[in-house]
Amino acid sequence: MPEGYASQSANTTRQNRVMRDASQSAGRVRGWVVRVVNEFWVTYRMVTHPVSLESLNFSGSGLKRPECVLAHASGWLFAPSWQGQGGVSCISPNGATHTVTQRTIEDPIRPNGIAIDQTGQILLAHLGDSLGGVFSLQADGTLEETVMTANGKLLPPTNYVVRDSQQRLWITVSTRLCPRAKDYRQDACTGFIAVASPGSTNATIVADGLGYTNEVVVDEANACLYVNETFGRRLTRFELHDDGSLSNPKTLATFDAGTYPDGLALAQDGSLWVTSIVSNRVLVVSPDGEVRVVLEDVHPDHLASTEQAYKRNELGRPHLDTAHGKVLKNISNLAFGGPTLQTAYLGNLLGDRIPYFQTPVAGAAMPHWHAPIEDWTTPQHPS
C-alpha cells in the first residue's frame, strides 16, 4: 500500500499537476502517470474507507476453488467445490464446513458461478472443458439439468448464473472459444448474456459480442442490468425491459492497468463493488462511473508481467493459476452478508477459505437472501 497519506487538498493539487504534465507529454510519461494516478486514488480513498490486509478475517476451511460465494440471512455461506465429482461447500456461521458432492452423473461437474433458487436448490453454472449448462443440485447430492441450451444450441462452458426477483435466470458465457484462454485478449468479443424464463430449459441470448462476459447484476428496480467484461476491461450497463430484453448498452466505467473485472455486487447506495483477478483488487464504482480502489494485494513483478502479456495478446492460464498476493488468492467475487449486509465476503480461485471484511455501506439483499436452506445445514453426503 502506498506510504505517506497526504491531505485531500495536497493530493488534489498533485493529481492536477500530474494530469497537466500528462496532457503535455502523454506518450512519454503515460506509464508513470498511470502509477501516480492510481497511487492518488488508493491513498486518498484509503483514508476515507481503509481496508488493510491485516483487518481481513476468514471463514470456512478445506475449500476447493471457491470462485463464487453466496451469503444467506441465516449467516450460512455457500461456495462451489471442484473436489471430486464437484458440488457445493456449505459454511456455517461458526466456520464449520461440509461439502455436498453431486452423485448423479458420471463426469465431474465444474461449478463456477452458483445461485440459490426459490425452493432452496442450488444452481450451478458448469464450466466444462467444451460444454456448459446450468444444473440444479439438491442437498442429498441429486443433480438435474436445468438450462442446457441458448437459442436452441448447447451452451458452451458456462461462467455464471444468477436469479432475479422475477425468478428469471441470467446466464453468462465468457467466450465461445475453446480453450477459453484463447480469448484472454484485449479484442475479446465472443461472450454473451442469456436469460431463461421460469421453468424454461432454453435461454434466449439478449446481449452478444461482449469482451469476456463475467458476472452480472440486476438492479433492485429491475430496470438495469450491469455486466463485467473482464478482458474488455469495462463495466457495462444495459436497460432492462419487462420482457427480459436488453438495450442501450453504455460503458459505465473503464478500468486501468492491472484491473481485470470479474465479480460484481450491488450496494444499497447504488454503488457497484467489483473484484479483480490477478491484482486482488476490490473497487467501488459510483452510479456516475467514478472508480475507487478500496483493497489491493498485488505482487508488482507478477502484475507487470501479466500486463505485458495482456498487451502482447499472450495472456494464458499460467498468469492466472498462481497466487502471488500476500494474503488474497486471486479474488473473483464479492457477496454482501452479515446481520446488516455490511460484511463483504470474497470468492477466490486459489484459496481454501473465504476472506471477509466490514464495509461502510450495506449491500442490496439478493433474491436468495431468505430462501429455504434448512436441508443444506446438516451434512447428508459430505465428501
C-alpha positions as CSV (number, residue, x, y, z in Angstrom):
1,M,0.0,0.0,0.0
2,P,1.4,3.5,-0.8
3,E,3.2,5.2,2.0
4,G,2.6,8.7,3.4
5,Y,-1.1,9.6,3.4
6,A,-1.4,13.2,2.4
7,S,-4.3,15.6,2.9
8,Q,-7.1,15.8,0.3
9,S,-6.1,19.2,-0.9
10,A,-2.5,18.2,-1.3
11,N,-3.4,15.1,-3.2
12,T,-5.8,17.1,-5.4
13,T,-3.0,19.6,-6.3
14,R,-0.7,16.6,-7.0
15,Q,-3.3,15.0,-9.3
16,N,-3.9,18.2,-11.2
17,R,-0.2,18.7,-11.7
18,V,0.2,15.1,-12.9
19,M,-2.7,15.3,-15.3
20,R,-1.4,18.7,-16.7
21,D,2.0,17.2,-17.3
22,A,0.4,14.1,-18.9
23,S,-1.5,16.3,-21.3
24,Q,1.7,17.9,-22.4
25,S,3.6,14.7,-22.9
26,A,1.2,11.8,-22.8
27,G,3.3,9.3,-24.8
28,R,6.5,9.9,-22.9
29,V,5.1,9.7,-19.4
30,R,2.0,7.6,-19.8
31,G,3.2,4.6,-17.7
32,W,4.3,6.9,-14.9
33,V,1.1,8.8,-14.9
34,V,-1.0,5.6,-14.5
35,R,1.1,4.6,-11.5
36,V,0.8,8.0,-9.9
37,V,-2.9,8.5,-10.6
38,N,-3.5,5.0,-9.2
39,E,-1.5,5.9,-6.2
40,F,-3.6,9.0,-5.7
41,W,-6.8,7.1,-5.7
42,V,-5.6,4.4,-3.4
43,T,-4.0,6.9,-1.0
44,Y,-6.9,9.4,-0.9
45,R,-9.7,6.8,-0.8
46,M,-8.0,4.5,1.7
47,V,-8.1,7.4,4.1
48,T,-11.8,7.5,3.7
49,H,-12.5,3.8,3.6
50,P,-9.4,1.9,4.9
51,V,-9.3,-1.8,4.3
52,S,-6.0,-3.3,5.3
53,L,-4.9,-6.8,4.7
54,E,-4.4,-7.1,8.4
55,S,-8.1,-6.4,9.0
56,L,-9.3,-9.3,6.9
57,N,-11.0,-12.3,8.6
58,F,-11.6,-15.8,7.2
59,S,-14.4,-18.3,7.2
60,G,-14.5,-22.0,6.1
61,S,-11.7,-24.5,5.5
62,G,-10.6,-27.0,3.0
63,L,-12.4,-25.3,0.1
64,K,-11.6,-26.3,-3.5
65,R,-11.8,-23.3,-5.9
66,P,-14.5,-21.3,-4.1
67,E,-14.9,-18.9,-7.1
68,C,-18.3,-17.6,-6.1
69,V,-19.6,-17.2,-2.6
70,L,-23.2,-16.7,-1.7
71,A,-24.3,-15.2,1.7
72,H,-27.6,-16.0,3.3
73,A,-29.6,-14.2,6.0
74,S,-29.0,-17.1,8.4
75,G,-25.3,-16.5,8.3
76,W,-24.5,-19.6,6.2
77,L,-22.2,-19.2,3.2
78,F,-22.1,-21.4,0.1
79,A,-19.4,-21.8,-2.5
80,P,-18.7,-24.1,-5.5
81,S,-16.4,-27.0,-5.0
82,W,-14.3,-28.8,-7.5
83,Q,-13.4,-31.5,-5.1
84,G,-14.1,-35.0,-6.6
85,Q,-17.2,-35.1,-8.7
86,G,-18.0,-31.4,-7.9
87,G,-20.6,-29.8,-5.8
88,V,-21.1,-27.2,-3.2
89,S,-19.4,-26.4,0.1
90,C,-21.6,-25.2,3.0
91,I,-20.0,-23.0,5.6
92,S,-21.9,-22.5,8.9
93,P,-21.8,-19.2,10.8
94,N,-19.0,-20.5,13.0
95,G,-16.9,-21.6,10.0
96,A,-17.5,-25.3,10.1
97,T,-17.6,-26.7,6.6
98,H,-19.1,-29.6,4.9
99,T,-19.4,-30.3,1.1
100,V,-22.3,-31.8,-0.8
101,T,-20.9,-33.7,-3.8
102,Q,-23.1,-34.5,-6.8
103,R,-23.8,-38.2,-7.2
104,T,-25.9,-38.3,-10.3
105,I,-23.7,-38.0,-13.4
106,E,-20.5,-39.9,-14.1
107,D,-18.5,-37.0,-15.4
108,P,-17.4,-34.4,-12.8
109,I,-19.4,-31.1,-12.7
110,R,-17.2,-28.0,-12.6
111,P,-19.4,-25.3,-10.9
112,N,-18.2,-21.7,-11.4
113,G,-21.0,-19.3,-10.6
114,I,-23.7,-20.6,-8.3
115,A,-27.2,-19.3,-7.3
116,I,-30.0,-20.4,-4.9
117,D,-33.5,-20.8,-6.4
118,Q,-36.7,-20.1,-4.7
119,T,-37.1,-23.7,-3.5
120,G,-33.6,-23.8,-1.9
121,Q,-31.9,-25.8,-4.6
122,I,-28.5,-24.6,-5.7
123,L,-27.9,-23.8,-9.3
124,L,-24.5,-24.5,-10.8
125,A,-23.0,-22.9,-13.9
126,H,-20.9,-25.7,-15.4
127,L,-17.6,-24.6,-16.7
128,G,-16.7,-27.8,-18.6
129,D,-13.8,-28.1,-21.0
130,S,-16.1,-27.9,-24.0
131,L,-19.7,-27.8,-22.8
132,G,-21.6,-25.9,-20.2
133,G,-25.1,-25.5,-18.9
134,V,-26.9,-24.8,-15.7
135,F,-27.6,-27.7,-13.3
136,S,-29.7,-27.9,-10.1
137,L,-28.2,-29.6,-7.1
138,Q,-30.2,-30.8,-4.1
139,A,-28.8,-31.3,-0.6
140,D,-28.8,-35.1,-1.0
141,G,-26.4,-34.8,-4.0
142,T,-29.0,-35.3,-6.7
143,L,-28.1,-33.3,-9.8
144,E,-30.6,-32.3,-12.6
145,E,-30.3,-30.4,-15.8
146,T,-31.9,-27.0,-15.6
147,V,-30.9,-24.9,-18.6
148,M,-28.8,-26.6,-21.2
149,T,-29.3,-24.5,-24.4
150,A,-29.4,-20.9,-25.5
151,N,-31.2,-20.1,-28.7
152,G,-31.6,-23.8,-29.2
153,K,-27.9,-24.6,-29.2
154,L,-25.9,-26.4,-26.4
155,L,-24.4,-23.9,-24.0
156,P,-20.6,-23.5,-24.2
157,P,-18.6,-23.6,-20.9
158,T,-20.8,-21.5,-18.7
159,N,-19.4,-18.9,-16.4
160,Y,-22.2,-17.5,-14.2
161,V,-25.8,-17.8,-13.2
162,V,-28.0,-15.5,-11.0
163,R,-31.7,-15.4,-10.2
164,D,-33.6,-12.1,-10.3
165,S,-36.7,-11.1,-8.3
166,Q,-38.9,-12.3,-11.1
167,Q,-37.4,-15.8,-11.0
168,R,-35.6,-15.4,-14.3
169,L,-32.1,-16.9,-14.6
170,W,-29.4,-14.7,-16.1
171,I,-26.6,-16.7,-17.6
172,T,-23.2,-15.6,-18.9
173,V,-20.8,-17.3,-21.3
174,S,-17.5,-15.6,-21.3
175,T,-16.3,-16.9,-24.6
176,R,-17.3,-19.3,-27.4
177,L,-13.6,-20.2,-28.0
178,C,-12.0,-23.4,-26.7
179,P,-9.8,-23.5,-24.8
180,R,-11.1,-20.3,-23.2
181,A,-7.6,-18.9,-22.8
182,K,-7.6,-18.1,-26.5
183,D,-9.9,-15.2,-25.6
184,Y,-7.8,-13.7,-22.8
185,R,-7.4,-10.8,-25.3
186,Q,-8.0,-7.1,-25.5
187,D,-10.2,-7.6,-28.5
188,A,-12.3,-10.4,-27.0
189,C,-15.8,-10.3,-28.4
190,T,-17.5,-13.7,-28.3
191,G,-19.1,-13.6,-24.9
192,F,-22.9,-13.3,-24.4
193,I,-25.7,-12.9,-21.8
194,A,-28.7,-15.1,-21.9
195,V,-31.9,-15.2,-19.9
196,A,-34.2,-18.1,-19.2
197,S,-37.8,-17.6,-18.1
198,P,-39.0,-19.6,-15.1
199,G,-39.3,-23.3,-15.9
200,S,-37.6,-22.9,-19.3
201,T,-34.7,-25.2,-20.3
202,N,-33.7,-23.0,-23.2
203,A,-32.3,-19.5,-22.7
204,T,-32.5,-16.6,-25.0
205,I,-29.4,-14.6,-25.9
206,V,-30.1,-11.0,-25.2
207,A,-26.6,-9.4,-25.5
208,D,-23.7,-10.7,-27.6
209,G,-20.3,-9.8,-28.8
210,L,-19.0,-9.0,-25.3
211,G,-15.4,-8.8,-24.1
212,Y,-15.3,-11.9,-21.9
213,T,-18.6,-11.8,-20.1
214,N,-18.3,-12.3,-16.4
215,E,-20.7,-11.6,-13.5
216,V,-24.0,-9.7,-14.0
217,V,-26.3,-8.0,-11.5
218,V,-29.9,-6.7,-11.9
219,D,-30.8,-3.5,-10.0
220,E,-33.5,-3.6,-7.4
221,A,-36.0,-1.9,-9.7
222,N,-35.5,-4.4,-12.5
223,A,-34.6,-1.5,-14.7
224,C,-30.9,-2.0,-15.5
225,L,-28.5,-4.9,-15.8
226,Y,-24.8,-4.5,-15.2
227,V,-22.1,-6.8,-16.5
228,N,-18.3,-7.0,-16.1
229,E,-16.3,-7.6,-19.3
230,T,-13.1,-8.9,-17.9
231,F,-10.7,-8.6,-20.8
232,G,-12.6,-5.7,-22.3
233,R,-11.8,-4.0,-19.0
234,R,-15.1,-2.3,-18.6
235,L,-18.4,-2.3,-16.7
236,T,-21.4,-2.1,-19.0
237,R,-24.9,-1.0,-18.1
238,F,-28.0,-2.1,-20.2
239,E,-31.5,-1.0,-19.9
240,L,-33.7,-4.0,-18.9
241,H,-37.2,-4.3,-20.2
242,D,-40.2,-6.2,-18.9
243,D,-39.8,-9.0,-21.4
244,G,-36.2,-9.6,-20.4
245,S,-34.7,-7.9,-23.4
246,L,-31.7,-5.6,-23.1
247,S,-31.0,-2.3,-24.9
248,N,-28.9,0.8,-25.0
249,P,-25.6,-0.5,-23.7
250,K,-23.4,2.1,-22.0
251,T,-19.9,1.8,-20.6
252,L,-20.3,2.9,-17.0
253,A,-16.6,2.5,-16.2
254,T,-13.4,1.5,-17.8
255,F,-10.5,0.1,-15.7
256,D,-6.8,0.9,-15.6
257,A,-3.7,-1.3,-15.9
258,G,-3.8,-4.3,-13.6
259,T,-7.6,-4.4,-13.2
260,Y,-9.4,-7.4,-14.7
261,P,-13.1,-7.0,-13.5
262,D,-14.7,-10.3,-12.5
263,G,-17.1,-10.3,-9.5
264,L,-19.9,-7.7,-9.2
265,A,-22.2,-6.8,-6.4
266,L,-24.7,-4.0,-5.8
267,A,-24.9,-1.9,-2.7
268,Q,-27.9,-0.1,-1.3
269,D,-26.4,3.3,-2.1
270,G,-26.4,2.3,-5.8
271,S,-22.6,1.7,-6.0
272,L,-21.2,-1.4,-7.6
273,W,-18.5,-3.4,-6.0
274,V,-16.1,-5.0,-8.3
275,T,-13.4,-7.6,-7.7
276,S,-10.3,-8.0,-10.0
277,I,-8.4,-11.2,-10.5
278,V,-4.6,-11.0,-10.7
279,S,-4.3,-7.8,-8.8
280,N,-6.6,-8.9,-5.9
281,R,-8.4,-5.5,-6.0
282,V,-11.8,-4.5,-4.7
283,L,-13.0,-1.4,-6.5
284,V,-16.2,0.6,-5.9
285,V,-17.9,2.2,-8.9
286,S,-20.3,5.1,-8.2
287,P,-23.6,5.4,-10.1
288,D,-21.9,8.0,-12.3
289,G,-18.9,5.9,-13.1
290,E,-16.3,7.1,-10.6
291,V,-13.9,4.3,-9.7
292,R,-12.2,3.9,-6.3
293,V,-9.8,1.2,-5.1
294,V,-10.5,0.1,-1.5
295,L,-8.4,-3.0,-1.2
296,E,-5.4,-4.5,-3.1
297,D,-3.0,-7.3,-2.6
298,V,-0.6,-7.4,-5.5
299,H,2.9,-8.6,-6.3
300,P,4.3,-5.8,-8.6
301,D,6.5,-8.1,-10.7
302,H,3.7,-10.6,-11.4
303,L,1.3,-7.8,-12.2
304,A,3.8,-6.2,-14.6
305,S,4.5,-9.5,-16.4
306,T,0.7,-10.2,-16.7
307,E,0.1,-6.7,-18.0
308,Q,2.8,-7.1,-20.6
309,A,1.4,-10.5,-21.7
310,Y,-2.1,-8.9,-21.9
311,K,-0.8,-6.1,-24.2
312,R,1.0,-8.6,-26.4
313,N,-2.1,-10.8,-26.6
314,E,-0.1,-13.6,-24.9
315,L,-2.1,-13.9,-21.7
316,G,-2.7,-17.5,-20.6
317,R,-3.5,-19.8,-17.8
318,P,-0.1,-19.6,-16.1
319,H,-0.7,-15.9,-15.4
320,L,-3.9,-16.7,-13.5
321,D,-3.2,-20.1,-11.9
322,T,-0.6,-19.0,-9.3
323,A,-1.4,-16.9,-6.2
324,H,1.0,-14.0,-5.8
325,G,-0.7,-11.9,-3.2
326,K,0.4,-11.8,0.4
327,V,-3.0,-12.8,1.7
328,L,-5.6,-12.9,-1.1
329,K,-5.6,-15.8,-3.6
330,N,-6.9,-14.4,-6.9
331,I,-10.3,-12.9,-5.7
332,S,-13.1,-13.3,-8.2
333,N,-16.3,-12.5,-6.5
334,L,-17.9,-10.4,-3.7
335,A,-21.1,-11.1,-1.7
336,F,-22.6,-8.9,0.9
337,G,-23.8,-10.6,4.0
338,G,-23.9,-10.4,7.8
339,P,-26.7,-9.2,10.0
340,T,-26.7,-5.7,8.4
341,L,-25.4,-6.7,5.0
342,Q,-22.2,-4.9,5.7
343,T,-19.8,-7.8,5.5
344,A,-18.1,-8.3,2.2
345,Y,-17.2,-12.0,1.5
346,L,-14.6,-12.7,-1.2
347,G,-14.8,-15.7,-3.5
348,N,-11.5,-16.7,-4.9
349,L,-9.9,-19.0,-7.4
350,L,-6.9,-20.3,-5.5
351,G,-7.7,-20.2,-1.8
352,D,-9.2,-22.7,0.6
353,R,-11.2,-20.3,2.7
354,I,-13.3,-17.2,2.3
355,P,-11.8,-13.8,3.3
356,Y,-14.2,-11.1,4.5
357,F,-14.2,-7.5,5.8
358,Q,-16.6,-4.9,7.0
359,T,-18.0,-2.2,4.7
360,P,-19.3,1.3,5.4
361,V,-22.4,0.7,3.2
362,A,-24.9,-2.1,3.2
363,G,-25.3,-4.4,0.2
364,A,-28.5,-5.0,-1.6
365,A,-30.1,-8.2,-0.5
366,M,-30.0,-10.8,-3.2
367,P,-33.3,-12.7,-4.1
368,H,-32.0,-15.8,-2.3
369,W,-31.4,-13.9,0.9
370,H,-34.3,-15.6,2.7
371,A,-34.5,-18.8,0.6
372,P,-35.2,-22.0,2.4
373,I,-31.8,-23.7,3.1
374,E,-32.5,-25.9,6.0
375,D,-31.7,-29.1,4.1
376,W,-28.2,-27.7,3.5
377,T,-27.3,-27.1,7.1
378,T,-27.0,-30.7,8.1
379,P,-24.3,-32.8,6.3
380,Q,-26.1,-35.6,4.4
381,H,-23.5,-36.7,1.9
382,P,-20.3,-34.8,2.9
383,S,-17.1,-35.5,0.9
